[in-house]
Amino acid sequence: MPRVFLSFRKPDSRWMRDRVHRALSDRLGAHEIFKSGQSIPPGADFAEILRRQAAQCELMCVLIGPGWTDARDEDGVRLLDRAHDWVRMEIATALRAGNRVVPVLLGDATMLPDASALPTEIAELARLQFIRVPETHLPEALQHLGDAVTALLPDIATGPVAEPGDRTASAADPEPSMTMTAHVSGGGSAYQAARDQTIRLA
């Protein structure tokens, strides 16, 4: 069973959210990360799986972007105020189970919600120490996040994890490689331009 549960609101900071998921999957192994859109198989009872995973995970990372707190439905009702809001239910389930819950703030200016802005059953979230993943210096921030998560799961394997079927380099590999991070200037934000690339030397 995955040990890390990523709780998120779908319309909120999708690019940053996907980078966090990729970074943690690379660091810990995709099998250790629960992300609803990718971890629930077709035809499965998603409500049951979400509740079970939230209750049994060792660590829940609540990914909070600028629109997380005030996101609303088509009638203008704030999503967090709906009793059946899945994000609210995930967090409440993890807190009741006594699991460690860590707010992860996406972006340079995102603030941790005040307790008064949260439903009573998840108001504790406002008192929990957060980790920030800023748009600026994103590779370093993702590294810091991976270090922090690894420290909270001390018996987990560290370093990039190769998934089944992936080709891994060995000492006998005759082709040396180097990795660089390319930063593209010009239009777009800094974090949208950052992408890890591996250069194979002929």
ABEGO torsion letter per residue (X at the ends): XBABBBBBBAABGAAAAAAAAAAAAAAAEAAABBBAAAABBBGBBAAAAAAAAAAABABBBBBBBAAAAABBBAAGBBAAABAABAAAAAAAAAAAAGBBBBBBBBEAABBBBBAAABBAAAAAAAABBBBBBBABGAAAAAAAAAAAAAAABAABBBEBBBBBGBBBBBAABABBBBBBBBBBBEBEBAAAABBBBBBBBX
